[in-house]
Structure formats: structure tokens, C-alpha cells
Amino acid sequence: MFPAESRKNQIRKFIKLSPVARLLWCLDAGTEMFSNLSPEKQKLYLEMKNAEKIKRKNRLAKLLKVSL
């Protein structure tokens, strides 16, 4: 089986899953990818994630005109 065919089959199986099963699959896949990163890259990812979280929080506060 070619990689493109394999990918199409995976997508078809994913589409047939229930929304809860899709969410669980995505969370499991993301956790596995994160755990496969080197410790340096995990640290960099967490720093970027926290910076984005702060940026969203500030944008929301500005929209709602609330001081943090």
C-alpha cells in the first residue's frame, strides 16, 4: 500500500469516529508527539504555549476593557 492510500484510509477511519473518540484520539496523538520531543524542544514548546496564552488573555482583557 502506498503512503497516500494509507493516509486516505486513516482519514476515512477518523471521520467515522464519534466526536468524543476524535477528541480523545487527538489528545493521545498530541501527548505522544510531545513526549517524543527532546527535553530542550519540550521546554521551547511550553515557553511558546505560555506566551500565546498570555497574548490571548491580554487580547481578551483589552476587548472586555478589564485590567489584569
Secondary structure, DSSP 8 states (H G I E B T S, - for coil): --HHHHHHHHHHHHHHS-HHHHHHHHHHHHHHHHHHS-HHHHHHHHHHHHHHHHHHHHHHHHHHT---
